[in-house]
Amino acid sequence: MALNWPNRLTIARIILAPVVMILLQMGEPEARWIALILFIVAALTDMVDGYLARKYGWISNLGKFLDPLADKLLVCLAWIGLADLGLMPQWTVYVIVGRELLITGLRSIAAYAGVLILPSGLGKWKSAVQMLTVTFYMFMSVLDFNTVPKTAEITGIIFMWFAIVLTVVSAAHYFWRNRSVLQRLGM
């Protein structure tokens, strides 16, 4: 089976996720700039692969499963890297990664039972806000922290809290929206 372009882009995003984290952790400003650029490129592939899949009818079950998984991997690894740098509070990693593991677990159990659970619109907004938040903090990671204005710090905190709230609300919505599937699966 040949991979279509949307699935190739999704796989590229999966491959870029650990590269971004490694570069972020290297400590040199140049490596963090490259990490930021690669993160933005990877985030943009999410829009491009969705566009191509819809425009050319290249929607596949593999893509439906891998695309949200690639988003989760990209955001989670970058978020962990930012927390390791002290830019994000450690507890936020537990919220972000915990939510993604719960939802991925639910989707995997459902897929094993032959049920495909698709991402919700709220989940897509959550991903977009998380990616925006990560981009902002990655940009902050390349700046001299002593020269960062207080307004930028406040902006980052607002982004972070918005991402956290959307993460929790979208998880609750996901379980509520799929409660009949959960009941069928005996959960």
C-alpha positions as a printed NumPy array, in Angstrom:
array([[  0.   ,   0.   ,   0.   ],
       [  1.486,   3.325,  -1.075],
       [  1.243,   6.255,   1.316],
       [ -0.619,   9.316,   0.1  ],
       [  0.8  ,  12.809,   0.613],
       [ -1.256,  13.676,   3.697],
       [ -0.048,  10.512,   5.441],
       [  3.555,  11.235,   4.408],
       [  3.274,  14.702,   5.954],
       [  1.8  ,  13.201,   9.113],
       [  4.667,  10.719,   9.363],
       [  7.132,  13.573,   8.82 ],
       [  5.495,  15.365,  11.775],
       [  5.932,  12.236,  13.903],
       [  9.616,  12.097,  12.954],
       [ 10.139,  15.821,  13.62 ],
       [  8.631,  15.678,  17.13 ],
       [ 11.626,  14.055,  18.891],
       [ 14.059,  16.096,  16.765],
       [ 12.428,  19.29 ,  18.035],
       [ 12.688,  18.105,  21.641],
       [ 16.353,  17.123,  21.28 ],
       [ 17.241,  20.455,  19.683],
       [ 15.336,  22.334,  22.365],
       [ 17.32 ,  20.533,  25.051],
       [ 20.734,  21.176,  23.5  ],
       [ 20.998,  24.57 ,  25.165],
       [ 22.608,  26.535,  22.352],
       [ 20.545,  29.409,  20.971],
       [ 21.12 ,  28.17 ,  17.4  ],
       [ 19.697,  24.74 ,  18.247],
       [ 16.654,  26.329,  19.863],
       [ 16.095,  28.526,  16.795],
       [ 16.207,  25.414,  14.609],
       [ 13.812,  23.68 ,  17.026],
       [ 11.427,  26.631,  16.757],
       [ 11.565,  26.63 ,  12.951],
       [ 11.072,  22.851,  12.755],
       [  8.171,  23.049,  15.207],
       [  6.459,  25.715,  13.096],
       [  7.049,  23.685,   9.915],
       [  5.681,  20.552,  11.615],
       [  2.634,  22.452,  12.908],
       [  1.961,  23.822,   9.434],
       [  2.069,  20.321,   7.936],
       [ -0.987,  19.587,  10.066],
       [ -2.973,  22.193,   8.138],
       [ -1.531,  21.128,   4.785],
       [ -2.185,  17.405,   5.218],
       [ -5.799,  18.072,   6.217],
       [ -6.287,  20.383,   3.265],
       [ -4.815,  17.853,   0.807],
       [ -6.819,  14.977,   2.259],
       [-10.105,  16.872,   1.895],
       [ -9.357,  18.481,  -1.475],
       [ -8.218,  15.314,  -3.241],
       [-10.268,  12.773,  -1.29 ],
       [ -7.133,  11.197,   0.193],
       [ -8.832,  10.584,   3.509],
       [ -7.839,   7.227,   4.944],
       [ -8.37 ,   5.341,   8.202],
       [ -4.598,   5.425,   8.693],
       [ -4.647,   9.214,   8.367],
       [ -7.628,   9.526,  10.701],
       [ -5.662,   7.642,  13.331],
       [ -2.138,   8.982,  12.741],
       [ -2.94 ,  12.687,  12.288],
       [ -4.196,  13.366,  15.834],
       [ -1.478,  11.069,  17.2  ],
       [  1.192,  13.124,  15.404],
       [ -0.262,  16.349,  16.837],
       [ -0.248,  14.901,  20.343],
       [  3.326,  13.668,  20.006],
       [  4.571,  16.992,  18.645],
       [  2.897,  19.061,  21.367],
       [  3.698,  16.691,  24.24 ],
       [  7.405,  16.374,  23.446],
       [  7.789,  20.126,  22.958],
       [  5.835,  20.837,  26.16 ],
       [  8.03 ,  18.389,  28.113],
       [ 11.13 ,  20.054,  26.672],
       [  9.892,  23.507,  27.667],
       [  9.095,  22.295,  31.187],
       [ 12.594,  20.8  ,  31.451],
       [ 13.97 ,  24.236,  30.578],
       [ 11.89 ,  25.756,  33.383],
       [  9.684,  27.72 ,  30.993],
       [  6.516,  25.765,  31.788],
       [  5.464,  24.594,  35.235],
       [  6.069,  20.845,  35.607],
       [  2.463,  20.166,  36.623],
       [  1.252,  21.37 ,  33.21 ],
       [  3.095,  18.44 ,  31.613],
       [  0.952,  16.054,  33.656],
       [ -2.241,  17.746,  32.479],
       [ -1.221,  17.895,  28.811],
       [  0.352,  14.426,  28.551],
       [ -2.252,  12.807,  30.823],
       [ -5.118,  14.083,  28.683],
       [ -3.445,  12.945,  25.488],
       [ -2.731,   9.463,  26.879],
       [ -6.323,   9.104,  28.089],
       [ -7.821,  10.131,  24.755],
       [ -5.362,   8.069,  22.712],
       [ -6.071,   5.091,  24.963],
       [ -9.812,   5.516,  24.471],
       [ -9.391,   5.796,  20.704],
       [ -7.143,   2.707,  20.643],
       [ -9.586,   0.593,  22.657],
       [-12.442,   1.748,  20.429],
       [-10.42 ,   1.012,  17.261],
       [ -9.649,  -2.473,  18.569],
       [-13.403,  -2.959,  18.951],
       [-13.93 ,  -1.731,  15.382],
       [-15.162,   1.748,  16.304],
       [-13.421,   4.807,  14.888],
       [-13.619,   7.842,  17.167],
       [-12.831,  11.042,  15.308],
       [-11.408,  14.207,  16.85 ],
       [-13.907,  16.896,  17.788],
       [-13.894,  20.525,  16.745],
       [-13.049,  21.472,  20.333],
       [-10.118,  19.052,  20.227],
       [ -8.843,  20.739,  17.082],
       [ -9.061,  24.138,  18.781],
       [ -7.222,  22.666,  21.748],
       [ -4.432,  21.455,  19.459],
       [ -4.19 ,  24.832,  17.737],
       [ -3.977,  26.721,  21.036],
       [ -1.424,  24.245,  22.408],
       [  0.705,  24.68 ,  19.27 ],
       [  0.438,  28.451,  19.504],
       [  1.433,  28.311,  23.181],
       [  4.406,  26.06 ,  22.457],
       [  5.493,  28.331,  19.596],
       [  5.336,  31.369,  21.879],
       [  7.373,  29.684,  24.632],
       [  9.883,  28.26 ,  22.165],
       [ 10.386,  31.769,  20.844],
       [ 10.861,  32.954,  24.427],
       [ 13.467,  30.194,  24.921],
       [ 15.766,  31.791,  22.339],
       [ 15.593,  35.255,  23.902],
       [ 17.629,  36.546,  26.791],
       [ 15.211,  36.148,  29.715],
       [ 16.542,  39.276,  31.397],
       [ 15.371,  41.386,  28.454],
       [ 11.897,  39.862,  28.074],
       [  9.256,  42.492,  28.907],
       [  6.765,  41.757,  31.666],
       [  3.934,  41.922,  29.106],
       [  5.468,  38.996,  27.189],
       [  5.655,  36.973,  30.382],
       [  1.997,  37.749,  31.145],
       [  1.014,  36.903,  27.557],
       [  2.735,  33.53 ,  27.904],
       [  0.907,  32.797,  31.149],
       [ -2.421,  33.663,  29.497],
       [ -1.619,  31.355,  26.544],
       [ -0.576,  28.58 ,  28.924],
       [ -3.744,  28.818,  31.023],
       [ -5.951,  28.994,  27.936],
       [ -4.246,  25.831,  26.622],
       [ -4.634,  24.06 ,  29.982],
       [ -8.323,  24.961,  30.301],
       [ -9.037,  23.877,  26.71 ],
       [ -7.128,  20.651,  27.348],
       [ -9.285,  19.758,  30.351],
       [-12.581,  20.936,  28.826],
       [-11.939,  19.117,  25.543],
       [-11.163,  15.891,  27.441],
       [-14.433,  16.131,  29.37 ],
       [-16.27 ,  16.924,  26.136],
       [-14.576,  13.977,  24.385],
       [-15.704,  11.501,  27.042],
       [-19.196,  12.997,  27.198],
       [-19.593,  12.986,  23.408],
       [-18.48 ,   9.351,  23.224],
       [-20.306,   8.055,  26.3  ],
       [-22.411,   5.652,  24.214],
       [-19.218,   4.172,  22.754],
       [-17.8  ,   3.836,  26.256],
       [-20.968,   2.061,  27.402],
       [-20.804,  -0.341,  24.422],
       [-17.185,  -1.097,  25.305],
       [-18.199,  -1.823,  28.911],
       [-16.439,   1.206,  30.385]])
